Amino acid sequence: MFWRSDRDKKQMWRAFSDDLRMRIAVADARGEGSCRVLAKRFGVSWEYVRKVRQHRKKHHHAARRP
């Protein structure tokens, strides 16, 4: 997933950080909310949270693929 930098008028897209992915995975593992609740909390789409959740459940970790 990518996000737009508000500071850049060219609307450059950047990848989400691994730190953000890990914080989402930890919050999800602790049961701190639904995909939509976590998405709002972290400022990402609920689809991205769902993707992180599915990856964590399938691979038993939240690290991104190399």
Secondary structure, 3 states (H helix, E strand, C coil): CEEECCCCCCCCEEECCHHHHHHHHHHHHCCCCCHHHHHHHHCCCHHHHHHHHHHHHHHCCCCCCC
